[in-house]
Amino acid sequence: MSEAFVPIRGLHHYAYRCRDCEETRAFYEDVLGLPLVHVIRSDIVPSTGEHCPYVHIFFRMTDGSHLAFFDLGDNVAAAPSPNTPEWVNHIALRVDSIDALREAKARLEAAGVEVLGITDHHIIESIYFFDPNGIRLELTVPTASAETTARHAREAHAAVEAWTREKQARLAGAAAVPVAGAAAAPAVGAAEVSDWGAMDA
C-alpha cells in the first residue's frame, strides 16, 4: 500500500463566480451575517498568468473557513450546467440547532428570500434557497446520533458498491432491446443501502 496522502485539515474556502461583488456582499454579509474579511484586486491571474481584471472577495464563517467569489467586472453570473438539475450543485452550511434553522428560515423570508423546507432527511434537517447569483445554498443541522453516524460510515463503501451495480444494470437494461412481456428486473442492491438512502437533496 502506498504512503497515505498528506492530511487535509478542512475547508479553507470555496470559490465561485458572482455577478456583482457589492450585490453578493450585501447578501452574504447583511442577510447571512458572514463578515467580509479579505479582498484581492488584480488584473493578472496568479496561477495561470492570464490577463483578466477581477476582484476576489472572502466571507468568513465561525469555524475559520470562507466562502469566496470572483467578480470579473462584466456583470455576468456563472451559467448553470446544462446537463445538471438545479438542485444538484449546492453549498451546504451547518447551523447549531433546529431552533437556529427555524430562525434562519424566518429571517430569510422576511428579507424576501424564497425558502424551501424545513426538509427532514432523517440524519439532518435543512432549508434551501438561492443567492443573487443563482447558487443554491443549504442551511442544515445534523440530527443523527453518534451511533447512527458511525454505522453509516461503516456501511458507506458497501452502499457505493450496491449503487454502482444498480446503475450498471439499469444502464445495460436501457441499452438492450426490450422484450415484450418480460418482467422488470428488481433494483440491484437496493436492500443493501442504509438509511442514508433516505437523504436526498
ROVEX-769171 format. One record per residue: residue number from 1; z, x, y of N, C-alpha, C in turn. Coordinates in steps of 0.02 Angstrom, whole numbers, plus 50000, padded with zeros to 5 digits. Last residue first. Layout:
N
<NUM,<Z,X,Y>,<Z,X,Y>,<Z,X,Y>>
...
END
This chain:
201
<201,<49903,48417,50776>,<49900,48436,50846>,<49915,48377,50891>>
<200,<50029,48398,50648>,<49960,48401,50672>,<49962,48417,50746>>
<199,<50127,48409,50506>,<50119,48431,50575>,<50045,48431,50593>>
<198,<50129,48383,50374>,<50138,48326,50419>,<50129,48345,50492>>
<197,<50124,48505,50313>,<50062,48466,50316>,<50068,48405,50360>>
<196,<50250,48545,50305>,<50212,48572,50363>,<50148,48532,50371>>
<195,<50289,48498,50184>,<50287,48450,50238>,<50267,48481,50304>>
<194,<50169,48595,50084>,<50235,48572,50102>,<50231,48522,50160>>
<193,<50044,48572,49964>,<50058,48587,50033>,<50126,48557,50051>>
<192,<50011,48533,49839>,<50044,48597,49845>,<50065,48613,49916>>
<191,<49940,48419,49838>,<50010,48413,49819>,<50048,48478,49829>>
<190,<49813,48467,49869>,<49849,48427,49919>,<49923,48424,49903>>
<189,<49729,48539,49786>,<49787,48573,49814>,<49828,48531,49862>>
<188,<49587,48448,49821>,<49613,48505,49786>,<49674,48532,49822>>
<187,<49571,48274,49807>,<49581,48331,49852>,<49614,48388,49814>>
<186,<49465,48219,49672>,<49529,48219,49709>,<49533,48280,49754>>
<185,<49297,48163,49692>,<49343,48213,49667>,<49408,48210,49706>>
<184,<49239,47998,49662>,<49256,48050,49710>,<49306,48098,49680>>
<183,<49127,47964,49528>,<49193,47956,49560>,<49206,48013,49608>>
<182,<48958,47913,49543>,<49006,47965,49525>,<49071,47953,49562>>
<181,<48860,47825,49582>,<48912,47800,49537>,<48964,47851,49518>>
<180,<48738,47949,49602>,<48755,47879,49609>,<48808,47859,49558>>
<179,<48782,48104,49665>,<48761,48069,49605>,<48784,47997,49610>>
<178,<48724,48204,49802>,<48770,48155,49774>,<48740,48119,49714>>
<177,<48692,48374,49795>,<48659,48309,49798>,<48705,48258,49767>>
<176,<48806,48481,49886>,<48774,48458,49824>,<48741,48390,49836>>
<175,<48870,48503,50004>,<48805,48536,49996>,<48768,48511,49934>>
<174,<48987,48436,49988>,<48941,48413,50040>,<48872,48443,50032>>
<173,<49045,48512,49887>,<49026,48443,49874>,<48977,48416,49925>>
<172,<49071,48629,49955>,<49024,48631,49898>,<49000,48561,49882>>
<171,<49164,48581,50046>,<49100,48607,50071>,<49048,48611,50015>>
<170,<49266,48544,49957>,<49236,48494,50000>,<49168,48518,50026>>
<169,<49298,48667,49898>,<49274,48612,49856>,<49238,48559,49897>>
<168,<49341,48738,50010>,<49283,48762,49973>,<49254,48707,49930>>
<167,<49453,48662,50046>,<49397,48667,50092>,<49334,48689,50055>>
<166,<49536,48682,49933>,<49515,48614,49953>,<49453,48617,49997>>
<165,<49555,48821,49939>,<49522,48791,49881>,<49496,48721,49898>>
<164,<49621,48829,50063>,<49558,48865,50053>,<49520,48836,49994>>
<163,<49738,48755,50037>,<49689,48730,50086>,<49622,48764,50077>>
<162,<49798,48842,49944>,<49780,48774,49924>,<49728,48745,49972>>
<161,<49819,48956,50025>,<49776,48961,49965>,<49753,48892,49943>>
<160,<49909,48904,50118>,<49844,48928,50140>,<49795,48932,50082>>
<159,<50016,48874,50031>,<49984,48820,50068>,<49915,48841,50094>>
<158,<50053,49000,49987>,<50027,48952,49938>,<49991,48895,49973>>
<157,<50100,49054,50108>,<50042,49083,50076>,<50011,49035,50025>>
<156,<50213,48968,50137>,<50156,48974,50182>,<50093,49001,50147>>
<155,<50333,48952,50072>,<50275,48915,50046>,<50210,48928,50084>>
<154,<50425,49026,50145>,<50413,49044,50075>,<50349,49012,50048>>
<153,<50420,48954,50266>,<50398,49024,50264>,<50383,49046,50193>>
<152,<50477,48833,50225>,<50407,48835,50248>,<50380,48906,50246>>
<151,<50607,48877,50200>,<50565,48853,50144>,<50492,48854,50164>>
<150,<50650,48908,50329>,<50645,48962,50279>,<50601,48940,50221>>
<149,<50648,48779,50385>,<50605,48832,50413>,<50596,48889,50363>>
<148,<50747,48718,50308>,<50678,48694,50305>,<50629,48747,50331>>
<147,<50858,48795,50347>,<50837,48793,50277>,<50765,48770,50270>>
<146,<50868,48767,50483>,<50853,48836,50462>,<50829,48838,50390>>
<145,<50781,48611,50517>,<50840,48651,50501>,<50819,48721,50483>>
<144,<50673,48564,50653>,<50685,48578,50582>,<50747,48621,50573>>
<143,<50642,48554,50785>,<50692,48507,50759>,<50708,48520,50686>>
<142,<50591,48635,50935>,<50599,48637,50862>,<50654,48589,50840>>
<141,<50496,48561,51061>,<50564,48581,51043>,<50569,48580,50966>>
<140,<50364,48590,51179>,<50389,48572,51113>,<50460,48596,51104>>
<139,<50221,48555,51271>,<50292,48573,51275>,<50324,48547,51212>>
<138,<50057,48611,51281>,<50105,48575,51240>,<50175,48601,51259>>
<137,<49903,48597,51368>,<49969,48625,51361>,<50012,48580,51318>>
<136,<49734,48634,51383>,<49783,48589,51353>,<49849,48627,51343>>
<135,<49646,48661,51529>,<49680,48694,51474>,<49733,48646,51448>>
<134,<49584,48615,51643>,<49564,48585,51580>,<49595,48618,51519>>
<133,<49638,48665,51756>,<49579,48700,51730>,<49553,48670,51665>>
<132,<49755,48599,51785>,<49696,48585,51826>,<49632,48618,51802>>
<131,<49811,48559,51614>,<49820,48590,51680>,<49757,48578,51721>>
<130,<49856,48416,51516>,<49807,48466,51536>,<49825,48494,51605>>
<129,<49976,48386,51383>,<49945,48370,51448>,<49897,48427,51464>>
<128,<50099,48327,51267>,<50036,48362,51281>,<50007,48339,51348>>
<127,<50256,48355,51183>,<50214,48317,51229>,<50153,48360,51246>>
<126,<50343,48354,51024>,<50300,48383,51075>,<50272,48331,51123>>
<125,<50455,48417,50902>,<50432,48359,50941>,<50398,48386,51004>>
<124,<50446,48490,50737>,<50450,48495,50810>,<50434,48427,50840>>
<123,<50444,48441,50612>,<50476,48507,50621>,<50485,48523,50695>>
<122,<50393,48313,50639>,<50443,48322,50586>,<50478,48390,50589>>
<121,<50321,48287,50750>,<50287,48324,50697>,<50333,48340,50639>>
<120,<50313,48159,50860>,<50359,48188,50811>,<50319,48220,50755>>
<119,<50272,48161,51029>,<50245,48158,50961>,<50293,48194,50914>>
<118,<50301,48069,51177>,<50325,48120,51131>,<50298,48107,51060>>
<117,<50124,48081,51210>,<50186,48093,51173>,<50245,48064,51210>>
<116,<50032,48142,51345>,<50029,48112,51279>,<50093,48130,51241>>
<115,<50021,48116,51519>,<50056,48149,51464>,<50048,48108,51400>>
<114,<49947,48153,51673>,<49944,48110,51614>,<49973,48147,51554>>
<113,<50033,48181,51821>,<50001,48213,51763>,<50003,48164,51705>>
<112,<50102,48140,51933>,<50034,48116,51924>,<49997,48147,51866>>
<111,<50232,48172,51941>,<50186,48215,51979>,<50114,48194,51970>>
<110,<50285,48086,51850>,<50300,48073,51920>,<50255,48114,51966>>
<109,<50244,48152,51734>,<50214,48088,51751>,<50227,48069,51824>>
<108,<50328,48264,51743>,<50256,48272,51744>,<50222,48207,51764>>
<107,<50453,48202,51733>,<50437,48238,51794>,<50361,48250,51799>>
<106,<50449,48146,51603>,<50459,48103,51662>,<50437,48138,51726>>
<105,<50431,48262,51525>,<50381,48209,51524>,<50387,48165,51586>>
<104,<50550,48330,51554>,<50486,48360,51571>,<50431,48307,51574>>
<103,<50643,48242,51497>,<50644,48254,51569>,<50578,48283,51593>>
<102,<50608,48254,51362>,<50602,48189,51395>,<50601,48197,51472>>
<101,<50640,48390,51345>,<50571,48367,51334>,<50560,48299,51368>>
<100,<50776,48388,51365>,<50734,48427,51411>,<50661,48405,51405>>
<99,<50813,48311,51255>,<50827,48286,51322>,<50784,48323,51374>>
<98,<50777,48397,51152>,<50741,48334,51160>,<50752,48305,51229>>
<97,<50780,48568,51217>,<50809,48510,51184>,<50763,48450,51192>>
<96,<50715,48680,51277>,<50779,48688,51243>,<50802,48629,51201>>
<95,<50539,48716,51243>,<50594,48696,51287>,<50658,48691,51244>>
<94,<50396,48820,51223>,<50458,48792,51196>,<50507,48774,51251>>
<93,<50224,48786,51230>,<50281,48818,51262>,<50345,48782,51240>>
<92,<50062,48815,51176>,<50124,48779,51162>,<50183,48819,51189>>
<91,<49900,48793,51228>,<49957,48838,51235>,<50020,48796,51224>>
<90,<49753,48761,51127>,<49805,48742,51174>,<49858,48797,51176>>
<89,<49618,48697,51043>,<49641,48755,51080>,<49693,48734,51131>>
<88,<49612,48555,50998>,<49624,48613,50955>,<49653,48672,50993>>
<87,<49577,48449,51076>,<49647,48454,51057>,<49663,48517,51017>>
<86,<49439,48451,51094>,<49481,48474,51150>,<49554,48480,51131>>
<85,<49349,48522,50954>,<49381,48466,50989>,<49431,48490,51041>>
<84,<49214,48634,50966>,<49286,48629,50952>,<49315,48569,50989>>
<83,<49090,48672,51006>,<49097,48652,50936>,<49170,48640,50916>>
<82,<49091,48713,51139>,<49051,48654,51121>,<49061,48631,51049>>
<81,<49239,48746,51228>,<49197,48767,51171>,<49158,48707,51146>>
<80,<49229,48719,51407>,<49257,48706,51341>,<49210,48730,51286>>
<79,<49218,48848,51529>,<49186,48792,51495>,<49220,48782,51427>>
<78,<49335,48884,51655>,<49306,48903,51591>,<49277,48841,51557>>
<77,<49285,48836,51822>,<49333,48838,51767>,<49298,48860,51704>>
<76,<49240,48907,51974>,<49216,48882,51910>,<49271,48890,51858>>
<75,<49251,48971,52099>,<49272,48901,52091>,<49246,48868,52027>>
<74,<49228,49105,52105>,<49169,49062,52108>,<49186,48988,52100>>
<73,<49327,49200,52084>,<49301,49191,52152>,<49242,49145,52157>>
<72,<49391,49213,51967>,<49333,49256,51976>,<49297,49243,52042>>
<71,<49552,49220,51925>,<49509,49183,51971>,<49452,49231,51988>>
<70,<49640,49225,51777>,<49590,49260,51816>,<49552,49210,51859>>
<69,<49814,49213,51734>,<49749,49182,51746>,<49706,49228,51789>>
<68,<49952,49203,51618>,<49913,49238,51670>,<49843,49206,51675>>
<67,<50118,49184,51572>,<50052,49154,51572>,<50014,49184,51631>>
<66,<50233,49297,51493>,<50196,49272,51550>,<50136,49230,51530>>
<65,<50405,49333,51444>,<50333,49331,51433>,<50299,49295,51491>>
<64,<50539,49317,51472>,<50507,49377,51496>,<50433,49380,51482>>
<63,<50594,49196,51443>,<50602,49248,51392>,<50569,49313,51412>>
<62,<50558,49112,51547>,<50627,49137,51546>,<50638,49190,51492>>
<61,<50397,49167,51612>,<50440,49120,51577>,<50509,49152,51567>>
<60,<50299,49201,51756>,<50348,49224,51707>,<50388,49166,51678>>
<59,<50129,49216,51789>,<50187,49173,51795>,<50235,49190,51738>>
<58,<50006,49309,51875>,<50053,49306,51819>,<50112,49260,51836>>
<57,<49831,49329,51911>,<49898,49305,51931>,<49941,49293,51869>>
<56,<49704,49420,51976>,<49738,49408,51912>,<49810,49390,51928>>
<55,<49549,49401,52054>,<49620,49406,52063>,<49651,49384,51996>>
<54,<49393,49495,52069>,<49438,49445,52039>,<49509,49454,52066>>
<53,<49227,49553,52060>,<49285,49539,52102>,<49328,49483,52072>>
<52,<49161,49655,51955>,<49173,49583,51955>,<49235,49570,51997>>
<51,<49079,49783,51878>,<49095,49756,51944>,<49102,49680,51938>>
<50,<49152,49866,51734>,<49101,49824,51766>,<49126,49798,51834>>
<49,<49245,49937,51663>,<49212,49970,51718>,<49161,49928,51755>>
<48,<49325,49886,51562>,<49253,49893,51549>,<49216,49932,51603>>
<47,<49458,49889,51603>,<49443,49902,51533>,<49369,49915,51520>>
<46,<49458,49859,51744>,<49480,49925,51719>,<49458,49939,51648>>
<45,<49333,49793,51839>,<49371,49778,51779>,<49393,49843,51747>>
<44,<49338,49796,52014>,<49316,49830,51954>,<49362,49811,51896>>
<43,<49401,49737,52118>,<49329,49724,52112>,<49300,49753,52048>>
<42,<49562,49655,52120>,<49518,49712,52107>,<49445,49689,52107>>
<41,<49729,49617,52125>,<49665,49604,52158>,<49621,49666,52149>>
<40,<49860,49544,52040>,<49816,49602,52041>,<49750,49581,52074>>
<39,<50025,49490,52056>,<49955,49477,52073>,<49918,49543,52074>>
<38,<50173,49417,51991>,<50130,49476,51999>,<50059,49454,52012>>
<37,<50247,49300,51987>,<50283,49363,51992>,<50238,49424,52001>>
<36,<50279,49134,52010>,<50226,49183,52018>,<50259,49251,52031>>
<35,<50388,49047,51899>,<50377,49085,51960>,<50316,49131,51956>>
<34,<50369,48886,51842>,<50361,48955,51821>,<50345,48998,51882>>
<33,<50375,48748,51865>,<50433,48790,51881>,<50429,48861,51857>>
<32,<50277,48653,51852>,<50310,48675,51791>,<50368,48723,51804>>
<31,<50249,48629,51993>,<50260,48575,51946>,<50299,48598,51885>>
<30,<50246,48755,52058>,<50277,48698,52091>,<50292,48641,52043>>
<29,<50186,48843,51960>,<50248,48860,51996>,<50282,48797,52023>>
<28,<50075,48778,51904>,<50122,48814,51861>,<50188,48830,51896>>
<27,<50014,48713,52017>,<50031,48677,51956>,<50086,48714,51917>>
<26,<49998,48812,52114>,<50035,48751,52131>,<50056,48713,52068>>
<25,<49919,48904,52044>,<49987,48922,52064>,<50028,48859,52078>>
<24,<49800,48832,52035>,<49836,48849,51974>,<49908,48867,51990>>
<23,<49765,48826,52169>,<49772,48764,52131>,<49813,48776,52068>>
<22,<49755,48964,52191>,<49806,48925,52226>,<49818,48858,52192>>
<21,<49648,49005,52108>,<49715,49032,52096>,<49769,48992,52132>>
<20,<49536,48903,52024>,<49559,48923,52090>,<49632,48945,52083>>
<19,<49501,48901,51888>,<49451,48883,51939>,<49471,48910,52008>>
<18,<49542,49033,51773>,<49558,48974,51813>,<49505,48962,51866>>
<17,<49545,49098,51609>,<49510,49091,51672>,<49535,49028,51708>>
<16,<49693,49173,51540>,<49637,49127,51538>,<49604,49125,51606>>
<15,<49811,49261,51440>,<49769,49257,51500>,<49710,49211,51489>>
<14,<49977,49284,51400>,<49916,49250,51378>,<49874,49239,51440>>
<13,<50083,49426,51383>,<50051,49373,51421>,<49992,49345,51384>>
<12,<50173,49468,51278>,<50180,49491,51347>,<50147,49441,51394>>
<11,<50258,49408,51138>,<50202,49396,51185>,<50218,49427,51253>>
<10,<50326,49536,51029>,<50323,49470,51060>,<50263,49464,51106>>
<9,<50319,49654,50956>,<50384,49628,50977>,<50382,49558,51007>>
<8,<50252,49721,50818>,<50232,49681,50876>,<50294,49641,50897>>
<7,<50264,49883,50748>,<50296,49817,50760>,<50269,49784,50824>>
<6,<50113,49947,50674>,<50167,49955,50722>,<50199,49886,50737>>
<5,<50087,49910,50499>,<50064,49913,50569>,<50125,49921,50615>>
<4,<50139,50009,50360>,<50142,49948,50400>,<50117,49961,50471>>
<3,<50026,50105,50259>,<50084,50102,50303>,<50081,50040,50348>>
<2,<49959,50026,50112>,<49954,50066,50172>,<50016,50058,50215>>
<1,<50000,50042,49940>,<50000,50000,50000>,<50000,50044,50062>>
END
